[in-house]
Amino acid sequence: MLTYIISFITLILVVVFIHEYGHYYFARKYGVGITDFSIGFGKEIFGWNDKFGTRWKICWIPLGGYVKFFGDRNVFSQADQVKILKQYNKEDQEKLFVLKPLYQRALIVFGGPLANFLLAILIFFLIYSFVGKDFTPAVINEIEKDSPAMVGGLKQNDIILEIDGNKVKSIMDVSKFITLSTSDFIDFKVKRTDGEYILKIKPKVILGDDELGNKINKRMVGIKLGAYNNEINHVKLGPAQALIHSIKEVYFVCVSSLKYILSMVKGTGDTSQLGGPIRIAKITGQVAEIGILPFISIMAYISISLGLVNLFPIPMLDGGHLMFYGIEKILGRPLSQKTQEGFFRIGVFLLVSLMFFTTFNDLKDLGLLN
């Protein structure tokens, strides 16, 4: 339990700090005053003031963080500009976030998610450069009798080239692409001695264990894979290739996540797999027990998720503020404080509802609910 707690807190501290530092970096770049840089919520555990007057602090509830700007009631509040001009002198007005040009405010808000994506890219880059990336072609060694693979026409010795339009560059890609597929049928593009074929396979969904022993609904097609010519191709990449593959991995995770969320909105996705802090803590602890490399890898994926979720157009999230700025650009003026507060209430309701739903799933995953 201690390992799980320490691992979870370490991961959260890193990804939240990076996110908030993204906001902080662009705010400082454009001369916005910053009164607080907090990791966690609630009562302060410890902190210090820097030479710019910012209070850097760690708080008791390690489930997020915030950067508070000079003159704001909260992180990104947008007050009436006429009242602001009367409240502050000329020197202080230069430090106010709400009086900055629209593009600067947008960059400051976008800086948090951008920093999360850059952290993930950096982690993947280091892994591909110093540990390597697998490029072993995937060959079907065995097909289970009467399995979806057999029914769909897959054969022994088929070389898997693509799954749902995603190129299979490694034997490790196969399970990943199958797991992340959301449609009723999975398209397999395979190579045989007489040519290439595209086959539609309808997977079975069964309750099983993942690599960490957690119960999940798994999409199974009934194949056993092997390396092409029994040769493992694991190579360390040069800087350019490592960067390209790192960016592609972040892009793939973002697109796959959005497809999964869209499937849940449509009612076809598996909502039981949607977890919150408790499940993240559990998986983080399990991965940390395996080794430092898996732990760093899961940190990259959590960082991507944090950046992506924050871009959703929900008030209270970064994406909600970017939505407001888009409306401001179209209207030529910001929305009134009253209107924004109404949207914020909607955002709070949505976030609290999501929190209860994911907590329910987490408790169910732990066996505390039937």
N, C-alpha and C positions, 0 to 999 in steps of 0.2 A: 504493500500500500504506500509506503514511504517513497519507493521508487516511482510509482505512478504520479504521486503528488508533485515531487521534485521535477520530474520530466515534463509534466503538464505546465507547471508554473514557468519553467525555463522556456518552453516553446512559446507560451503566451507572451512572456516578457519580450522575447525577441521580435515576434511578428507584429505585436502591438506597437513596440517602440519604433520599428521601421516604418509602420504605417503613419504614426503620429509625426515622426521626423520628416516624412514627406511633406506634410502640411507645414511643419515648422520651417523647413528649408525654403519653400517658396514664399512663405510669409515674411521671413527675414530678408529674402532677396528683394521683395517689393516694399520694404520699410514698414511693415505692419508691426505694431507693438504686441508683444506676447507676455502675458502676465503669469500663465501657468502651463507647464508641460507635465501632465500626470499620466503615470502608468498605473492603472487600477482606479477604482472608485471608492468613495467613502472616506473614512478618517485617514489622515496621513500617517504613515509609519515613520518615514524619515525623508528629508529633502534638503535642498540648498538653493541659494540664490546666486545667479551668475552676474557678470558685470553689466549685462543688458537689462537687469531687473526681472528676469524670468525665474520663477520658482519651479525648480525641477523636483519632482516628488514621486514616491512610491506609496500607494494606498492599499488598504486592506483587501478590497474585493478585486482579484486579478482577472476580471472578465472583460477588459477593454481599457480605454484610456481616452484622453482628450487633450487638445491644445486650446487654451482660452486666450482670445484676443483682447487687447486693450479696448475698453469701452463697451464690450459685448456682454449681454446677460448670459449667453451660453456660447458654445463653440462657434456657431455660424449664424447667430441671430441677425436679422436684417431690420433695423429700426427705421423710423421716419427720419429722413435726412435733414429736414428743416429743424427739427428739435435738436438733432445732433450738432448742427452748426452753431446753435445757440448755447449748447452746454460746454463746448470745448474751445480753447483758444486755437490760434492758427498752428502753433507748433504741435499740439496734441492731435489736431485734425489730420495731420500728415501720417499719424500712426494708426488711424482708424481703418479697420478692414472694410466697413460698409461704404466708405467714401472712395475706395480704390476703383480703377476702371474695371469694367465687366470682365475683360479677358484675364486680368490679374487675379480677380476673385475666383474665376473658374479654374485657373491653374493651381491656385492655393488649395482648392477643394479637391481637384483631381490628383494632387501630389501624393495623397495618402495611398489610394489604390495603385498609382504608378509605382510607388516605392515597394509595395508588396510584390508586384509583378517583377520588378528589377531584382529583388531578393531571390525570388524563385529562379530567375534566369542565371543569377550568379551561382547559386547552389548547383544547378544542373551543369553549368559550365565547368565548375571545379570537379564535379564527379566525372564527367565525360573526358576531361583533360588528364586527370591524375589516376582515376580508377578504370575508366574506359566505358564503352557502350557495346552492347551485344548486337551483332549483325548476322546471327546464325539463321539461315533459312529454315522455315517450318515445314516439315514433311509429316504426313499422316502415316503412322506406323500401324495403327490398328483402329478398326471401327466396331463399336459394340453392336451386337445383333439387335435388330428391330429398333435401333436408336433413330433420333431425328436425322442424324448424318446419313445413315443407310437409306432411310426413306427418301431423303432429299437428293440422293445420287452421289454423295462423296465416296471416294474409293481409296483403298490403301495405296500408298506411294504418291498420292496427290501432293503437289507442292502448293501451299497456300500463298497466293500473291496479294490478295486484297480481301478485306472484310468490311462490308458496307461502304465501299469506296475509299477506305483507309488502307494505304499500302502497308503490308506486313513485312517489315524490314528485319524482324527478329522473331524467334520462336516465342519470346516473352510477350510479344504484341497480341498473340492470338487470344489468350484468356482475357486480356485487358479489353480488347475490342468487343468480345462476346459479352462481357460483363456490362459494358457501357452502352450496348445496343438497346434501343427503346421500342423498336417496331416489332410487330408480330413475327416477321420473317427476317432472317439475317442473310444478306447476300455474300456468298463466298465466290471469289474468283480464284480458280486453281489452274495449275499447269500440269498437263499430261504429255506423254510422248507424242500424241497425235494432235496437240493444240491446247488452247486455253478455253475454259468453260466458266460460265457464271451460273451458280446454282443457288436456289432459295431454300433455306433450311429453317424450319419452324422449331425453335428450341423448347425444351421442357423447363418449367420453373419448379424447382424442388427446394425444400428447406435443407440446407446443409451447412457445413463449417467452412469458413474462410481459412487462409493460411495461418491466422492467429488463433483459430479455435472458436471464433464468434459465430453465432447462428445468423445466417443470412439467406435470403431467397436467391438461389443461384440459377442462372440460365445455362442449361446443359445441352450439348449437341451430341455427345457420345463419341468423342475421338480421343486417341492417344497419340501424342506427337513425339517426334524425334528430330535430331539434327540431320541436315542434308549431308549425305555421305559420311555420317557420324563425325563430322568435323565442327568443332566449336569455333566461331569467329568473334572473338571479343577483343576490341582494339581501343587504344587510347587515341583520342582525336586531337588534331592540331587546333590552335585558337579559333580560326575562322569556322571550321566545321563544328567545333564544340559550341560556338555561339549560335550558329544556324540551328542546330538540333535543339539547343536549349530554348530558343524562341519558339520553335515548332511545338515543343512539348507544352509550353505554357499556353500557346494558342489552342492546341488540341484539348487540353483540360478545360479551358474556358468554353469552347464550343460544345464539348460533350456535356458539361454541367448545365449549360443553357438548354440543350436538347432534353436532358433529364427533367429539368424543372418544367419545361413546356409540356412534357408528357404527363407530369403530375397535374398541371393545370387542366389538361384535356381529360383527366381521369383515367389514363391508361398506365401511368407510372406507378411504381411501388413506393408508396409514402412511408412504409415501415422502415425503409433504409435511411430516412432523414433523421439525423441525430443532432444533438446539441453539445454543450460543454461536457456533460458527464460521459458521453460516448467518446468524445475527442480525448478526454483525459484517460479513459480506459485504453483506447487504441494507442495513444502516445506512450503510455507505460509499457504496454506489450511490445511495441516496436523498440523502445529504449533497451529492453532486456535482451533483444537480439544483438544490438550493436550500435555504434555511433553512426555508421553510414545509413542504415535504415531510418534512424531518428532524424538525421539531417534531411533525408529525402522526404519524410512525412512533413517536416517543417516547411519544405518548399510547396507541397500540395496544400497545406493549411494556409500558407501565405497567399497562394493564388485564390483560394476560396474566400478569404477575408477581403482581398481586393475586389473580387468579382461581386460578392454580395453587397459591398458598400456602394457599388455603382448602380444598384437597382433603383429605379425612380420612385423611391419611397421616402416621404418626408422624414426627417431625423437622420437619414443616411446621406452620405456624400452625393449619391445619385439623385436624391430628392432636391438638394440644393442646386445641382447642375440643371435639373429640370426647371427650377425657378428662374435660373439665369437664362435658360433658353426662352422661357416665356417673356422675361424682361427684354431680351434682344428683339423679340417679335413685337411687343407692345411699345417699346421705347421707354419704358419706366418699370421699376420694380413693383411687385405685388404689394398691397398694403400689409401692414403688420397684422391686422385682424384676419385677413385672408390666409396669410402664412401660418398664423397660429391655429386656424381651423384645419389646415392641411397637416400641421404637426400632430394634432390630436388624432387624426386618422392614422398617421404614421405610428404613433405610440400604440394605438389599438392593434394594428397589424403586427408590430414587433412583439407585443406582449402575447398575442394569440400564437404567433410562431414559437415563442419561447415555451409556452405551455404545451404545445403540440410536440415539440422536440423533446422536452423533459419527459412527457408521457412515454414516448418511444424509448428514451434512454432507460427509464425505470423498468419498462417492459423487457428491454434487452438484458437488464440485470436480474430478471426473474422476480422483481418485486411487485409486478402487476401481471394479472392473467389476461 
